[in-house]
Amino acid sequence: MRLIDTHTHLYEESFAQDLESVIKRANENGVYKMYIPNVDETTIKPLISLCEKYDCCIPMMGLHPTSVKENYIESLSIIKETLFENPKKFCAIGEIGIDLYWDKEFLEQQIIAFEQQIAWALELEKPFIVHARKSFDEIYRSLKTINKKQYKSIFHCFGGDLRQAKTVIEMGFKIGIGGVLTFKNSKLSEIVKQIDIKDIVLETDSPYLAPVPHRGKRNESAYILDIAQFVAEVKEIPLEQVAEITTQTALNIFENEN
C-alpha cells in the first residue's frame, strides 16, 4: 500500500532532532512521497537542503499569505528568482493564498501576491497549493478574475462548507484532507461523505493539526495512515482503495502520471 503526504513542513525546527526517524516512520507506514511547501525567503535554504538529502521529499516554492507584510515585493522577488532559476526543481507553487484569520491589514497585498504567484504557476504549467483561511470569497474572486476554466491544483486544509467544496471541485481543484477530519466536532466528515474520493488528496500539514489519536502532539507524515483510515471509515470503503485513489490523484497533480 502506497500513501502520499501532499503537504508537510518537515524542515521546521520541531523536526531538527529526529528528522531521520520521522521520515523512517512515514516510510514504514507506506508514505513513500512527501510534498514540501515553502513559507517565505527564510525557509528556502532549509527546504532545499531537506529535499536534496531525502529523495522522498519533493519541494514547492511560494510565499505563504501570513508572510505577506510591508516588504512583500522584496519577498516575492526572492521567491521568483529561486523558482525561475531552476523551475524543474519545484513540483508546484505553494503554499499561496489569503489568510484573514488574524487580521486584514495586508489583505490588498495578499491578493496581489496570490494572483502574481498564480500567474507564475500558469506560465510554468505547474499546480499551485491554496491556503484559504477565513478568505474563501476573496480567493474565489481572484480565481474568477484570472478566468481560467480549470485549475489542476489543491485547496489545502479545506475548511469550507459543502457548497464551497463543490464549487472549487468544479473549477478543477482537489480537496486536501488532513487531521481536522478526525476531530470530534469537525463538520468535515459530512463534506467528505458527499464528495467523490477521486476529488480528495491526503495531507498532514505537519507539525500542525495532528489527527486523533495524536491530537495535541507534534504532527508528522506517518500519521497520513491514520487520516487515510478515517477517510475509509467515513466513505465506507476499504483503506486500500483510499490509498490507491488518493495516491494516484496526487501523482496526477504533481507529476502528471495518468
Secondary structure per residue as TSV (DSSP state, phi and psi in degrees):
chain	resnum	aa	ss	phi	psi
A	1	M	-	360.0	128.2
A	2	R	-	-112.5	134.5
A	3	L	E	-126.4	154.8
A	4	I	E	-128.2	134.9
A	5	D	E	-97.6	109.5
A	6	T	S	-83.8	-0.8
A	7	H	-	-161.6	103.6
A	8	T	B	-150.4	139.0
A	9	H	-	-103.1	65.7
A	10	L	T	-70.7	-10.6
A	11	Y	T	-85.5	-2.6
A	12	E	S	-69.7	157.7
A	13	E	G	-58.4	-30.6
A	14	S	G	-65.4	-13.8
A	15	F	G	-102.3	1.2
A	16	A	T	-60.7	-34.7
A	17	Q	T	-85.5	-20.2
A	18	D	T	-142.1	30.8
A	19	L	H	-56.1	-43.5
A	20	E	H	-60.1	-40.9
A	21	S	H	-67.7	-37.2
A	22	V	H	-61.2	-45.4
A	23	I	H	-69.1	-38.0
A	24	K	H	-62.6	-43.9
A	25	R	H	-62.7	-39.6
A	26	A	H	-61.9	-48.2
A	27	N	H	-59.7	-40.2
A	28	E	H	-65.2	-26.4
A	29	N	T	-90.5	10.0
A	30	G	T	91.4	1.4
A	31	V	E	-83.1	102.3
A	32	Y	E	-103.0	-9.2
A	33	K	E	-139.5	139.3
A	34	M	E	-131.9	119.7
A	35	Y	E	-95.3	129.3
A	36	I	E	-115.1	111.6
A	37	P	-	-80.2	151.7
A	38	N	-	-89.5	163.2
A	39	V	-	-111.1	-56.9
A	40	D	S	-158.8	-165.3
A	41	E	G	-65.1	-24.3
A	42	T	G	-75.9	-18.3
A	43	T	G	-101.6	-2.2
A	44	I	H	-60.8	-49.5
A	45	K	H	-63.3	-50.2
A	46	P	H	-63.2	-34.1
A	47	L	H	-61.7	-52.0
A	48	I	H	-65.8	-39.5
A	49	S	H	-60.4	-44.5
A	50	L	H	-59.0	-49.1
A	51	C	H	-72.6	-25.2
A	52	E	H	-74.6	-28.4
A	53	K	H	-81.0	-36.3
A	54	Y	-	-120.1	114.9
A	55	D	T	-63.1	-25.0
A	56	C	T	-78.2	-7.0
A	57	C	E	-103.4	126.5
A	58	I	E	-123.2	123.2
A	59	P	E	-85.0	150.9
A	60	M	-	-113.4	171.7
A	61	M	B	-139.8	127.9
A	62	G	-	-175.5	174.2
A	63	L	-	-113.8	115.1
A	64	H	-	-64.0	141.0
A	65	P	G	-60.0	-32.6
A	66	T	G	-74.4	-8.1
A	67	S	G	-95.7	2.9
A	68	V	-	-83.4	105.9
A	69	K	S	-127.7	-157.4
A	70	E	T	-57.5	-34.3
A	71	N	T	-95.0	26.8
A	72	Y	H	-63.3	-30.0
A	73	I	H	-65.2	-42.3
A	74	E	H	-63.6	-43.8
A	75	S	H	-60.4	-45.8
A	76	L	H	-60.9	-38.5
A	77	S	H	-61.7	-42.8
A	78	I	H	-66.5	-43.1
A	79	I	H	-61.2	-45.5
A	80	K	H	-63.3	-44.1
A	81	E	H	-59.8	-43.8
A	82	T	H	-63.7	-43.6
A	83	L	H	-66.4	-49.6
A	84	F	H	-79.1	-16.5
A	85	E	H	-64.6	-36.4
A	86	N	S	-152.0	72.7
A	87	P	G	-61.9	-25.2
A	88	K	G	-68.0	-17.9
A	89	K	G	-70.8	-25.7
A	90	F	-	-111.2	132.3
A	91	C	S	-83.1	-17.6
A	92	A	S	-163.3	170.4
A	93	I	E	-101.4	118.8
A	94	G	E	175.3	161.2
A	95	E	E	-96.3	147.5
A	96	I	E	-130.9	165.3
A	97	G	E	151.4	-150.4
A	98	I	E	-138.0	131.9
A	99	D	E	-128.3	112.4
A	100	L	-	-113.3	19.7
A	101	Y	S	-68.0	-42.8
A	102	W	S	-88.2	-49.5
A	103	D	-	-162.9	171.8
A	104	K	-	-114.9	17.0
A	105	E	T	-56.9	-40.1
A	106	F	T	-110.3	31.5
A	107	L	H	-58.1	-48.2
A	108	E	H	-59.8	-42.0
A	109	Q	H	-68.5	-37.7
A	110	Q	H	-62.3	-41.4
A	111	I	H	-63.1	-45.5
A	112	I	H	-60.2	-47.2
A	113	A	H	-63.7	-41.0
A	114	F	H	-61.3	-50.8
A	115	E	H	-67.8	-34.1
A	116	Q	H	-64.3	-41.8
A	117	Q	H	-73.6	-30.9
A	118	I	H	-62.9	-40.1
A	119	A	H	-59.8	-40.7
A	120	W	H	-62.4	-43.9
A	121	A	H	-59.4	-44.0
A	122	L	H	-67.6	-39.4
A	123	E	H	-63.4	-40.9
A	124	L	H	-90.4	-1.9
A	125	E	T	57.4	50.4
A	126	K	-	-121.1	152.1
A	127	P	-	-71.4	165.3
A	128	F	E	-134.8	155.4
A	129	I	E	-111.1	118.4
A	130	V	E	-95.0	123.6
A	131	H	E	-98.6	113.8
A	132	A	E	-127.6	106.4
A	133	R	E	-127.1	113.1
A	134	K	S	56.1	36.5
A	135	S	-	-148.1	23.7
A	136	F	H	-59.8	-44.8
A	137	D	H	-62.7	-41.6
A	138	E	H	-64.9	-42.8
A	139	I	H	-66.4	-42.1
A	140	Y	H	-61.0	-40.9
A	141	R	H	-62.2	-41.6
A	142	S	H	-63.8	-43.6
A	143	L	H	-64.1	-39.4
A	144	K	H	-72.5	-32.0
A	145	T	H	-63.2	-41.2
A	146	I	H	-66.9	-32.2
A	147	N	T	69.3	28.2
A	148	K	-	-84.0	137.1
A	149	K	S	-70.0	-38.7
A	150	Q	-	-134.4	130.7
A	151	Y	-	-112.1	115.9
A	152	K	-	-88.6	75.9
A	153	S	-	-147.5	-170.2
A	154	I	E	-129.6	134.8
A	155	F	E	-90.5	102.9
A	156	H	E	-71.5	140.9
A	157	C	T	47.4	56.8
A	158	F	-	-58.4	129.4
A	159	G	-	-130.0	17.0
A	160	G	S	-90.7	-166.9
A	161	D	-	-98.9	-178.6
A	162	L	H	-64.0	-40.5
A	163	R	H	-60.3	-44.1
A	164	Q	H	-65.8	-39.6
A	165	A	H	-60.4	-47.2
A	166	K	H	-64.7	-34.8
A	167	T	H	-62.9	-48.6
A	168	V	H	-73.8	-30.5
A	169	I	H	-63.5	-41.0
A	170	E	H	-63.0	-25.3
A	171	M	T	-84.9	-1.4
A	172	G	T	105.8	-6.4
A	173	F	-	-75.8	153.6
A	174	K	E	-103.8	157.0
A	175	I	E	-101.8	121.0
A	176	G	E	-80.6	119.1
A	177	I	E	-113.3	126.6
A	178	G	-	-131.4	-150.0
A	179	G	G	-62.4	-25.7
A	180	V	G	-57.3	-30.5
A	181	L	G	-56.0	-32.5
A	182	T	G	-87.2	-6.3
A	183	F	S	-72.4	144.3
A	184	K	T	-56.8	-43.7
A	185	N	T	-98.8	13.7
A	186	S	-	-72.9	138.6
A	187	K	S	-93.0	2.0
A	188	L	H	-66.3	-30.5
A	189	S	H	-62.9	-33.2
A	190	E	H	-66.9	-34.6
A	191	I	H	-70.9	-45.1
A	192	V	H	-59.5	-36.8
A	193	K	H	-60.3	-33.5
A	194	Q	H	-103.2	1.5
A	195	I	S	-113.4	157.2
A	196	D	-	-68.9	138.3
A	197	I	G	-57.3	-26.6
A	198	K	G	-70.1	-12.2
A	199	D	G	-99.9	12.4
A	200	I	E	-116.8	138.2
A	201	V	E	-123.3	155.3
A	202	L	E	-99.6	145.7
A	203	E	-	-153.2	155.6
A	204	T	-	-104.8	-33.8
A	205	D	-	58.5	27.5
A	206	S	B	-61.3	144.8
A	207	P	T	-87.6	13.7
A	208	Y	S	-97.7	161.5
A	209	L	S	56.4	49.8
A	210	A	-	-61.9	138.4
A	211	P	-	-75.5	160.2
A	212	V	T	-60.6	134.1
A	213	P	T	-96.0	20.1
A	214	H	S	-104.7	8.0
A	215	R	T	-55.5	137.0
A	216	G	T	93.7	-12.3
A	217	K	S	-103.6	174.4
A	218	R	-	-65.3	131.3
A	219	N	-	-81.9	155.1
A	220	E	-	-153.5	163.8
A	221	S	G	-64.1	-24.6
A	222	A	G	-58.5	-26.7
A	223	Y	G	-77.5	-0.2
A	224	I	H	-55.4	-34.4
A	225	L	H	-60.9	-41.4
A	226	D	H	-63.8	-41.3
A	227	I	H	-65.8	-43.2
A	228	A	H	-61.3	-41.0
A	229	Q	H	-63.7	-37.6
A	230	F	H	-69.0	-40.8
A	231	V	H	-59.7	-42.4
A	232	A	H	-59.8	-41.0
A	233	E	H	-67.0	-44.4
A	234	V	H	-64.6	-42.0
A	235	K	H	-84.1	-11.6
A	236	E	T	57.5	48.3
A	237	I	S	-133.1	162.3
A	238	P	-	-64.4	147.6
A	239	L	H	-56.0	-41.3
A	240	E	H	-60.2	-34.6
A	241	Q	H	-69.8	-40.5
A	242	V	H	-59.4	-47.1
A	243	A	H	-61.3	-48.0
A	244	E	H	-62.5	-47.0
A	245	I	H	-72.9	-46.3
A	246	T	H	-66.9	-34.0
A	247	T	H	-65.3	-45.6
A	248	Q	H	-65.0	-37.6
A	249	T	H	-62.3	-43.6
A	250	A	H	-62.6	-43.2
A	251	L	H	-64.2	-37.6
A	252	N	H	-61.3	-36.2
A	253	I	H	-76.1	-53.0
A	254	F	H	-83.9	-28.4
A	255	E	T	-129.4	5.4
A	256	N	-	54.4	35.2
A	257	E	-	-86.8	125.7
A	258	N	-	-119.2	360.0
